[in-house]
Protein backbone atom coordinates (compact mmCIF):
# COMPACT_ATOMS: atom_id res chain seq x y z
CA UNK A 1 0.00 0.00 0.00
CA UNK A 2 1.45 3.40 -1.04
CA UNK A 3 1.41 6.19 1.46
CA UNK A 4 0.24 9.51 0.04
CA UNK A 5 1.77 12.66 1.42
CA UNK A 6 -0.84 14.87 3.11
CA UNK A 7 -1.78 18.03 1.25
CA UNK A 8 -2.48 21.05 3.44
CA UNK A 9 -5.30 22.71 1.55
CA UNK A 10 -4.43 26.39 1.61
CA UNK A 11 -5.65 26.65 -1.99
CA UNK A 12 -8.92 25.07 -3.10
CA UNK A 13 -10.39 24.33 -6.50
CA UNK A 14 -13.80 26.03 -6.78
CA UNK A 15 -15.44 23.20 -8.67
CA UNK A 16 -14.40 20.27 -6.45
CA UNK A 17 -13.53 22.07 -3.18
CA UNK A 18 -10.54 19.72 -3.12
CA UNK A 19 -7.39 21.06 -1.47
CA UNK A 20 -4.42 21.80 -3.70
CA UNK A 21 -0.78 22.64 -3.16
CA UNK A 22 0.19 26.29 -3.48
CA UNK A 23 1.25 26.84 -7.06
CA UNK A 24 1.56 29.58 -9.60
CA UNK A 25 -1.19 30.49 -11.99
CA UNK A 26 -0.26 30.71 -15.63
CA UNK A 27 -1.01 33.80 -17.71
CA UNK A 28 -4.57 33.80 -18.96
CA UNK A 29 -6.04 31.85 -16.01
CA UNK A 30 -8.69 33.84 -14.14
CA UNK A 31 -7.71 34.28 -10.46
CA UNK A 32 -11.39 33.81 -9.56
CA UNK A 33 -10.97 30.07 -10.24
CA UNK A 34 -8.70 29.68 -7.20
CA UNK A 35 -9.27 30.44 -3.54
CA UNK A 36 -6.43 31.05 -1.06
CA UNK A 37 -2.94 32.49 -1.42
CA UNK A 38 -1.88 33.46 -4.89
CA UNK A 39 1.63 34.77 -5.43
CA UNK A 40 2.35 37.16 -8.27
CA UNK A 41 5.31 38.75 -9.94
CA UNK A 42 6.17 40.85 -12.94
CA UNK A 43 8.07 40.06 -16.10
CA UNK A 44 11.12 42.03 -17.17
CA UNK A 45 11.85 43.03 -20.76
CA UNK A 46 13.31 39.56 -21.41
CA UNK A 47 10.19 37.78 -20.14
CA UNK A 48 11.87 36.58 -16.93
CA UNK A 49 9.94 36.65 -13.65
CA UNK A 50 10.88 39.46 -11.26
CA UNK A 51 9.32 40.42 -7.97
CA UNK A 52 8.04 43.98 -7.65
CA UNK A 53 10.51 46.30 -5.92
CA UNK A 54 8.95 49.16 -3.96
CA UNK A 55 10.58 52.52 -3.31
CA UNK A 56 11.28 53.83 0.22
CA UNK A 57 7.69 55.09 0.51
CA UNK A 58 6.14 51.73 -0.43
CA UNK A 59 5.18 52.70 -3.98
CA UNK A 60 5.96 51.02 -7.28
CA UNK A 61 8.53 53.16 -9.09
CA UNK A 62 7.22 54.33 -12.46
CA UNK A 63 9.18 56.00 -15.21
CA UNK A 64 7.76 57.79 -18.23
CA UNK A 65 11.17 57.96 -19.87
CA UNK A 66 10.92 56.66 -23.40
CA UNK A 67 7.14 56.43 -23.11
CA UNK A 68 6.32 59.09 -25.61
CA UNK A 69 7.32 61.61 -28.23
CA UNK A 70 9.19 64.71 -27.08
CA UNK A 71 8.44 68.04 -28.70
CA UNK A 72 10.53 71.16 -28.25
CA UNK A 73 10.67 74.70 -29.57
CA UNK A 74 12.63 77.85 -28.97
CA UNK A 75 12.16 81.38 -30.07
CA UNK A 76 13.15 84.99 -29.71
CA UNK A 77 11.12 88.18 -29.93
CA UNK A 78 12.44 91.75 -30.16
CA UNK A 79 10.24 92.76 -27.24
CA UNK A 80 7.04 94.69 -26.67
CA UNK A 81 5.58 96.98 -24.03
CA UNK A 82 2.08 96.90 -25.51
CA UNK A 83 -0.76 95.41 -23.47
CA UNK A 84 -0.70 92.35 -25.75
CA UNK A 85 1.54 89.35 -24.98
CA UNK A 86 3.85 88.20 -27.76
CA UNK A 87 4.75 84.58 -28.41
CA UNK A 88 8.32 83.46 -27.68
CA UNK A 89 8.10 79.68 -28.25
CA UNK A 90 5.20 77.55 -29.47
CA UNK A 91 4.45 73.82 -29.81
CA UNK A 92 1.65 72.50 -32.00
CA UNK A 93 0.05 69.57 -30.19
CA UNK A 94 -1.92 66.56 -31.42
CA UNK A 95 -5.62 66.36 -30.56
CA UNK A 96 -6.78 63.91 -27.87
CA UNK A 97 -3.32 63.25 -26.42
CA UNK A 98 -1.94 63.37 -22.86
CA UNK A 99 1.10 65.58 -22.22
CA UNK A 100 3.63 65.74 -19.36
CA UNK A 101 7.38 66.30 -18.87
CA UNK A 102 7.16 70.04 -19.34
CA UNK A 103 10.27 72.21 -19.17
CA UNK A 104 10.65 75.86 -20.03
CA UNK A 105 13.43 78.44 -19.94
CA UNK A 106 12.73 82.15 -20.32
CA UNK A 107 15.12 85.10 -20.27
CA UNK A 108 15.27 88.84 -20.79
CA UNK A 109 17.61 91.62 -19.57
CA UNK A 110 14.60 93.81 -18.68
CA UNK A 111 11.70 93.22 -16.32
CA UNK A 112 9.36 90.85 -18.16
CA UNK A 113 6.38 88.64 -17.34
CA UNK A 114 6.27 85.30 -19.18
CA UNK A 115 3.18 83.07 -19.27
CA UNK A 116 2.93 79.41 -20.28
CA UNK A 117 -0.50 78.79 -21.83
CA UNK A 118 -2.38 75.89 -23.36
CA UNK A 119 -4.61 76.93 -26.26
CA UNK A 120 -7.45 74.50 -26.95
CA UNK A 121 -8.90 75.90 -30.18
CA UNK A 122 -10.30 79.21 -28.90
CA UNK A 123 -9.91 78.57 -25.14
CA UNK A 124 -6.69 79.67 -23.43
CA UNK A 125 -5.65 78.20 -20.07
CA UNK A 126 -2.76 79.67 -18.07
CA UNK A 127 -0.48 76.92 -16.74
CA UNK A 128 2.34 78.97 -15.15
CA UNK A 129 3.61 82.56 -14.90
CA UNK A 130 7.14 83.83 -14.29
CA UNK A 131 8.77 87.24 -13.87
CA UNK A 132 12.40 87.96 -14.78
CA UNK A 133 14.44 91.12 -14.46
CA UNK A 134 17.47 92.55 -12.66
CA UNK A 135 18.66 89.92 -10.18
CA UNK A 136 17.39 87.00 -12.26
CA UNK A 137 17.46 87.44 -16.02
CA UNK A 138 16.86 83.74 -16.76
CA UNK A 139 14.38 81.33 -15.21
CA UNK A 140 14.09 77.58 -15.83
CA UNK A 141 10.94 75.67 -14.90
CA UNK A 142 10.49 71.91 -14.62
CA UNK A 143 6.81 71.03 -14.70
CA UNK A 144 7.22 68.14 -12.28
CA UNK A 145 4.20 65.84 -12.32
CA UNK A 146 1.87 68.16 -14.22
CA UNK A 147 -0.33 66.54 -16.87
CA UNK A 148 -2.95 67.79 -19.26
CA UNK A 149 -4.97 66.45 -22.16
CA UNK A 150 -5.17 68.27 -25.45
CA UNK A 151 -8.62 69.04 -26.80
CA UNK A 152 -10.63 66.84 -29.12
CA UNK A 153 -10.78 69.26 -32.03
CA UNK A 154 -9.39 72.47 -33.42
CA UNK A 155 -5.88 73.88 -33.09
CA UNK A 156 -4.00 72.65 -30.03
CA UNK A 157 -1.00 74.71 -28.92
CA UNK A 158 1.31 75.07 -25.94
CA UNK A 159 3.16 78.37 -25.93
CA UNK A 160 5.18 80.82 -23.91
CA UNK A 161 4.06 84.41 -24.20
CA UNK A 162 5.82 87.45 -22.81
CA UNK A 163 5.46 91.13 -22.17
CA UNK A 164 8.16 93.64 -21.23
CA UNK A 165 7.01 95.87 -18.38
CA UNK A 166 9.05 99.07 -18.63
CA UNK A 167 11.06 98.99 -21.86
CA UNK A 168 11.10 96.75 -24.92
CA UNK A 169 13.96 94.24 -24.83
CA UNK A 170 14.69 90.92 -26.54
CA UNK A 171 12.82 88.00 -24.98
CA UNK A 172 14.04 84.40 -25.36
CA UNK A 173 12.04 81.26 -24.61
CA UNK A 174 12.43 77.52 -24.98
CA UNK A 175 9.79 74.90 -24.28
CA UNK A 176 9.50 71.12 -24.32
CA UNK A 177 6.75 68.59 -23.58
CA UNK A 178 6.33 64.82 -23.77
CA UNK A 179 3.34 63.41 -25.66
CA UNK A 180 2.46 60.09 -24.02
CA UNK A 181 1.75 57.15 -26.29
C-alpha positions as protocol buffer text, in pm:
chain_id: "A"
residue {
  index: 1
  type: UNK
  ca { x: 0 y: 0 z: 0 }
}
residue {
  index: 2
  type: UNK
  ca { x: 145 y: 340 z: -104 }
}
residue {
  index: 3
  type: UNK
  ca { x: 141 y: 619 z: 146 }
}
residue {
  index: 4
  type: UNK
  ca { x: 24 y: 951 z: 4 }
}
residue {
  index: 5
  type: UNK
  ca { x: 177 y: 1266 z: 142 }
}
residue {
  index: 6
  type: UNK
  ca { x: -84 y: 1487 z: 311 }
}
residue {
  index: 7
  type: UNK
  ca { x: -178 y: 1803 z: 125 }
}
residue {
  index: 8
  type: UNK
  ca { x: -248 y: 2105 z: 344 }
}
residue {
  index: 9
  type: UNK
  ca { x: -530 y: 2271 z: 155 }
}
residue {
  index: 10
  type: UNK
  ca { x: -443 y: 2639 z: 161 }
}
residue {
  index: 11
  type: UNK
  ca { x: -565 y: 2665 z: -199 }
}
residue {
  index: 12
  type: UNK
  ca { x: -892 y: 2507 z: -310 }
}
residue {
  index: 13
  type: UNK
  ca { x: -1039 y: 2433 z: -650 }
}
residue {
  index: 14
  type: UNK
  ca { x: -1380 y: 2603 z: -678 }
}
residue {
  index: 15
  type: UNK
  ca { x: -1544 y: 2320 z: -867 }
}
residue {
  index: 16
  type: UNK
  ca { x: -1440 y: 2027 z: -645 }
}
residue {
  index: 17
  type: UNK
  ca { x: -1353 y: 2207 z: -318 }
}
residue {
  index: 18
  type: UNK
  ca { x: -1054 y: 1972 z: -312 }
}
residue {
  index: 19
  type: UNK
  ca { x: -739 y: 2106 z: -147 }
}
residue {
  index: 20
  type: UNK
  ca { x: -442 y: 2180 z: -370 }
}
residue {
  index: 21
  type: UNK
  ca { x: -78 y: 2264 z: -316 }
}
residue {
  index: 22
  type: UNK
  ca { x: 19 y: 2629 z: -348 }
}
residue {
  index: 23
  type: UNK
  ca { x: 125 y: 2684 z: -706 }
}
residue {
  index: 24
  type: UNK
  ca { x: 156 y: 2958 z: -960 }
}
residue {
  index: 25
  type: UNK
  ca { x: -119 y: 3049 z: -1199 }
}
residue {
  index: 26
  type: UNK
  ca { x: -26 y: 3071 z: -1563 }
}
residue {
  index: 27
  type: UNK
  ca { x: -101 y: 3380 z: -1771 }
}
residue {
  index: 28
  type: UNK
  ca { x: -457 y: 3380 z: -1896 }
}
residue {
  index: 29
  type: UNK
  ca { x: -604 y: 3185 z: -1601 }
}
residue {
  index: 30
  type: UNK
  ca { x: -869 y: 3384 z: -1414 }
}
residue {
  index: 31
  type: UNK
  ca { x: -771 y: 3428 z: -1046 }
}
residue {
  index: 32
  type: UNK
  ca { x: -1139 y: 3381 z: -956 }
}
residue {
  index: 33
  type: UNK
  ca { x: -1097 y: 3007 z: -1024 }
}
residue {
  index: 34
  type: UNK
  ca { x: -870 y: 2968 z: -720 }
}
residue {
  index: 35
  type: UNK
  ca { x: -927 y: 3044 z: -354 }
}
residue {
  index: 36
  type: UNK
  ca { x: -643 y: 3105 z: -106 }
}
residue {
  index: 37
  type: UNK
  ca { x: -294 y: 3249 z: -142 }
}
residue {
  index: 38
  type: UNK
  ca { x: -188 y: 3346 z: -489 }
}
residue {
  index: 39
  type: UNK
  ca { x: 163 y: 3477 z: -543 }
}
residue {
  index: 40
  type: UNK
  ca { x: 235 y: 3716 z: -827 }
}
residue {
  index: 41
  type: UNK
  ca { x: 531 y: 3875 z: -994 }
}
residue {
  index: 42
  type: UNK
  ca { x: 617 y: 4085 z: -1294 }
}
residue {
  index: 43
  type: UNK
  ca { x: 807 y: 4006 z: -1610 }
}
residue {
  index: 44
  type: UNK
  ca { x: 1112 y: 4203 z: -1717 }
}
residue {
  index: 45
  type: UNK
  ca { x: 1185 y: 4303 z: -2076 }
}
residue {
  index: 46
  type: UNK
  ca { x: 1331 y: 3956 z: -2141 }
}
residue {
  index: 47
  type: UNK
  ca { x: 1019 y: 3778 z: -2014 }
}
residue {
  index: 48
  type: UNK
  ca { x: 1187 y: 3658 z: -1693 }
}
residue {
  index: 49
  type: UNK
  ca { x: 994 y: 3665 z: -1365 }
}
residue {
  index: 50
  type: UNK
  ca { x: 1088 y: 3946 z: -1126 }
}
residue {
  index: 51
  type: UNK
  ca { x: 932 y: 4042 z: -797 }
}
residue {
  index: 52
  type: UNK
  ca { x: 804 y: 4398 z: -765 }
}
residue {
  index: 53
  type: UNK
  ca { x: 1051 y: 4630 z: -592 }
}
residue {
  index: 54
  type: UNK
  ca { x: 895 y: 4916 z: -396 }
}
residue {
  index: 55
  type: UNK
  ca { x: 1058 y: 5252 z: -331 }
}
residue {
  index: 56
  type: UNK
  ca { x: 1128 y: 5383 z: 22 }
}
residue {
  index: 57
  type: UNK
  ca { x: 769 y: 5509 z: 51 }
}
residue {
  index: 58
  type: UNK
  ca { x: 614 y: 5173 z: -43 }
}
residue {
  index: 59
  type: UNK
  ca { x: 518 y: 5270 z: -398 }
}
residue {
  index: 60
  type: UNK
  ca { x: 596 y: 5102 z: -728 }
}
residue {
  index: 61
  type: UNK
  ca { x: 853 y: 5316 z: -909 }
}
residue {
  index: 62
  type: UNK
  ca { x: 722 y: 5433 z: -1246 }
}
residue {
  index: 63
  type: UNK
  ca { x: 918 y: 5600 z: -1521 }
}
residue {
  index: 64
  type: UNK
  ca { x: 776 y: 5779 z: -1823 }
}
residue {
  index: 65
  type: UNK
  ca { x: 1117 y: 5796 z: -1987 }
}
residue {
  index: 66
  type: UNK
  ca { x: 1092 y: 5666 z: -2340 }
}
residue {
  index: 67
  type: UNK
  ca { x: 714 y: 5643 z: -2311 }
}
residue {
  index: 68
  type: UNK
  ca { x: 632 y: 5909 z: -2561 }
}
residue {
  index: 69
  type: UNK
  ca { x: 732 y: 6161 z: -2823 }
}
residue {
  index: 70
  type: UNK
  ca { x: 919 y: 6471 z: -2708 }
}
residue {
  index: 71
  type: UNK
  ca { x: 844 y: 6804 z: -2870 }
}
residue {
  index: 72
  type: UNK
  ca { x: 1053 y: 7116 z: -2825 }
}
residue {
  index: 73
  type: UNK
  ca { x: 1067 y: 7470 z: -2957 }
}
residue {
  index: 74
  type: UNK
  ca { x: 1263 y: 7785 z: -2897 }
}
residue {
  index: 75
  type: UNK
  ca { x: 1216 y: 8138 z: -3007 }
}
residue {
  index: 76
  type: UNK
  ca { x: 1315 y: 8499 z: -2971 }
}
residue {
  index: 77
  type: UNK
  ca { x: 1112 y: 8818 z: -2993 }
}
residue {
  index: 78
  type: UNK
  ca { x: 1244 y: 9175 z: -3016 }
}
residue {
  index: 79
  type: UNK
  ca { x: 1024 y: 9276 z: -2724 }
}
residue {
  index: 80
  type: UNK
  ca { x: 704 y: 9469 z: -2667 }
}
residue {
  index: 81
  type: UNK
  ca { x: 558 y: 9698 z: -2403 }
}
residue {
  index: 82
  type: UNK
  ca { x: 208 y: 9690 z: -2551 }
}
residue {
  index: 83
  type: UNK
  ca { x: -76 y: 9541 z: -2347 }
}
residue {
  index: 84
  type: UNK
  ca { x: -70 y: 9235 z: -2575 }
}
residue {
  index: 85
  type: UNK
  ca { x: 154 y: 8935 z: -2498 }
}
residue {
  index: 86
  type: UNK
  ca { x: 385 y: 8820 z: -2776 }
}
residue {
  index: 87
  type: UNK
  ca { x: 475 y: 8458 z: -2841 }
}
residue {
  index: 88
  type: UNK
  ca { x: 832 y: 8346 z: -2768 }
}
residue {
  index: 89
  type: UNK
  ca { x: 810 y: 7968 z: -2825 }
}
residue {
  index: 90
  type: UNK
  ca { x: 520 y: 7755 z: -2947 }
}
residue {
  index: 91
  type: UNK
  ca { x: 445 y: 7382 z: -2981 }
}
residue {
  index: 92
  type: UNK
  ca { x: 165 y: 7250 z: -3200 }
}
residue {
  index: 93
  type: UNK
  ca { x: 5 y: 6957 z: -3019 }
}
residue {
  index: 94
  type: UNK
  ca { x: -192 y: 6656 z: -3142 }
}
residue {
  index: 95
  type: UNK
  ca { x: -562 y: 6636 z: -3056 }
}
residue {
  index: 96
  type: UNK
  ca { x: -678 y: 6391 z: -2787 }
}
residue {
  index: 97
  type: UNK
  ca { x: -332 y: 6325 z: -2642 }
}
residue {
  index: 98
  type: UNK
  ca { x: -194 y: 6337 z: -2286 }
}
residue {
  index: 99
  type: UNK
  ca { x: 110 y: 6558 z: -2222 }
}
residue {
  index: 100
  type: UNK
  ca { x: 363 y: 6574 z: -1936 }
}
residue {
  index: 101
  type: UNK
  ca { x: 738 y: 6630 z: -1887 }
}
residue {
  index: 102
  type: UNK
  ca { x: 716 y: 7004 z: -1934 }
}
residue {
  index: 103
  type: UNK
  ca { x: 1027 y: 7221 z: -1917 }
}
residue {
  index: 104
  type: UNK
  ca { x: 1065 y: 7586 z: -2003 }
}
residue {
  index: 105
  type: UNK
  ca { x: 1343 y: 7844 z: -1994 }
}
residue {
  index: 106
  type: UNK
  ca { x: 1273 y: 8215 z: -2032 }
}
residue {
  index: 107
  type: UNK
  ca { x: 1512 y: 8510 z: -2027 }
}
residue {
  index: 108
  type: UNK
  ca { x: 1527 y: 8884 z: -2079 }
}
residue {
  index: 109
  type: UNK
  ca { x: 1761 y: 9162 z: -1957 }
}
residue {
  index: 110
  type: UNK
  ca { x: 1460 y: 9381 z: -1868 }
}
residue {
  index: 111
  type: UNK
  ca { x: 1170 y: 9322 z: -1632 }
}
residue {
  index: 112
  type: UNK
  ca { x: 936 y: 9085 z: -1816 }
}
residue {
  index: 113
  type: UNK
  ca { x: 638 y: 8864 z: -1734 }
}
residue {
  index: 114
  type: UNK
  ca { x: 627 y: 8530 z: -1918 }
}
residue {
  index: 115
  type: UNK
  ca { x: 318 y: 8307 z: -1927 }
}
residue {
  index: 116
  type: UNK
  ca { x: 293 y: 7941 z: -2028 }
}
residue {
  index: 117
  type: UNK
  ca { x: -50 y: 7879 z: -2183 }
}
residue {
  index: 118
  type: UNK
  ca { x: -238 y: 7589 z: -2336 }
}
residue {
  index: 119
  type: UNK
  ca { x: -461 y: 7693 z: -2626 }
}
residue {
  index: 120
  type: UNK
  ca { x: -745 y: 7450 z: -2695 }
}
residue {
  index: 121
  type: UNK
  ca { x: -890 y: 7590 z: -3018 }
}
residue {
  index: 122
  type: UNK
  ca { x: -1030 y: 7921 z: -2890 }
}
residue {
  index: 123
  type: UNK
  ca { x: -991 y: 7857 z: -2514 }
}
residue {
  index: 124
  type: UNK
  ca { x: -669 y: 7967 z: -2343 }
}
residue {
  index: 125
  type: UNK
  ca { x: -565 y: 7820 z: -2007 }
}
residue {
  index: 126
  type: UNK
  ca { x: -276 y: 7967 z: -1807 }
}
residue {
  index: 127
  type: UNK
  ca { x: -48 y: 7692 z: -1674 }
}
residue {
  index: 128
  type: UNK
  ca { x: 234 y: 7897 z: -1515 }
}
residue {
  index: 129
  type: UNK
  ca { x: 361 y: 8256 z: -1490 }
}
residue {
  index: 130
  type: UNK
  ca { x: 714 y: 8383 z: -1429 }
}
residue {
  index: 131
  type: UNK
  ca { x: 877 y: 8724 z: -1387 }
}
residue {
  index: 132
  type: UNK
  ca { x: 1240 y: 8796 z: -1478 }
}
residue {
  index: 133
  type: UNK
  ca { x: 1444 y: 9112 z: -1446 }
}
residue {
  index: 134
  type: UNK
  ca { x: 1747 y: 9255 z: -1266 }
}
residue {
  index: 135
  type: UNK
  ca { x: 1866 y: 8992 z: -1018 }
}
residue {
  index: 136
  type: UNK
  ca { x: 1739 y: 8700 z: -1226 }
}
residue {
  index: 137
  type: UNK
  ca { x: 1746 y: 8744 z: -1602 }
}
residue {
  index: 138
  type: UNK
  ca { x: 1686 y: 8374 z: -1676 }
}
residue {
  index: 139
  type: UNK
  ca { x: 1438 y: 8133 z: -1521 }
}
residue {
  index: 140
  type: UNK
  ca { x: 1409 y: 7758 z: -1583 }
}
residue {
  index: 141
  type: UNK
  ca { x: 1094 y: 7567 z: -1490 }
}
residue {
  index: 142
  type: UNK
  ca { x: 1049 y: 7191 z: -1462 }
}
residue {
  index: 143
  type: UNK
  ca { x: 681 y: 7103 z: -1470 }
}
residue {
  index: 144
  type: UNK
  ca { x: 722 y: 6814 z: -1228 }
}
residue {
  index: 145
  type: UNK
  ca { x: 420 y: 6584 z: -1232 }
}
residue {
  index: 146
  type: UNK
  ca { x: 187 y: 6816 z: -1422 }
}
residue {
  index: 147
  type: UNK
  ca { x: -33 y: 6654 z: -1687 }
}
residue {
  index: 148
  type: UNK
  ca { x: -295 y: 6779 z: -1926 }
}
residue {
  index: 149
  type: UNK
  ca { x: -497 y: 6645 z: -2216 }
}
residue {
  index: 150
  type: UNK
  ca { x: -517 y: 6827 z: -2545 }
}
residue {
  index: 151
  type: UNK
  ca { x: -862 y: 6904 z: -2680 }
}
residue {
  index: 152
  type: UNK
  ca { x: -1063 y: 6684 z: -2912 }
}
residue {
  index: 153
  type: UNK
  ca { x: -1078 y: 6926 z: -3203 }
}
residue {
  index: 154
  type: UNK
  ca { x: -939 y: 7247 z: -3342 }
}
residue {
  index: 155
  type: UNK
  ca { x: -588 y: 7388 z: -3309 }
}
residue {
  index: 156
  type: UNK
  ca { x: -400 y: 7265 z: -3003 }
}
residue {
  index: 157
  type: UNK
  ca { x: -100 y: 7471 z: -2892 }
}
residue {
  index: 158
  type: UNK
  ca { x: 131 y: 7507 z: -2594 }
}
residue {
  index: 159
  type: UNK
  ca { x: 316 y: 7837 z: -2593 }
}
residue {
  index: 160
  type: UNK
  ca { x: 518 y: 8082 z: -2391 }
}
residue {
  index: 161
  type: UNK
  ca { x: 406 y: 8441 z: -2420 }
}
residue {
  index: 162
  type: UNK
  ca { x: 582 y: 8745 z: -2281 }
}
residue {
  index: 163
  type: UNK
  ca { x: 546 y: 9113 z: -2217 }
}
residue {
  index: 164
  type: UNK
  ca { x: 816 y: 9364 z: -2123 }
}
residue {
  index: 165
  type: UNK
  ca { x: 701 y: 9587 z: -1838 }
}
residue {
  index: 166
  type: UNK
  ca { x: 905 y: 9907 z: -1863 }
}
residue {
  index: 167
  type: UNK
  ca { x: 1106 y: 9899 z: -2186 }
}
residue {
  index: 168
  type: UNK
  ca { x: 1110 y: 9675 z: -2492 }
}
residue {
  index: 169
  type: UNK
  ca { x: 1396 y: 9424 z: -2483 }
}
residue {
  index: 170
  type: UNK
  ca { x: 1469 y: 9092 z: -2654 }
}
residue {
  index: 171
  type: UNK
  ca { x: 1282 y: 8800 z: -2498 }
}
residue {
  index: 172
  type: UNK
  ca { x: 1404 y: 8440 z: -2536 }
}
residue {
  index: 173
  type: UNK
  ca { x: 1204 y: 8126 z: -2461 }
}
residue {
  index: 174
  type: UNK
  ca { x: 1243 y: 7752 z: -2498 }
}
residue {
  index: 175
  type: UNK
  ca { x: 979 y: 7490 z: -2428 }
}
residue {
  index: 176
  type: UNK
  ca { x: 950 y: 7112 z: -2432 }
}
residue {
  index: 177
  type: UNK
  ca { x: 675 y: 6859 z: -2358 }
}
residue {
  index: 178
  type: UNK
  ca { x: 633 y: 6482 z: -2377 }
}
residue {
  index: 179
  type: UNK
  ca { x: 334 y: 6341 z: -2566 }
}
residue {
  index: 180
  type: UNK
  ca { x: 246 y: 6009 z: -2402 }
}
residue {
  index: 181
  type: UNK
  ca { x: 175 y: 5715 z: -2629 }
}
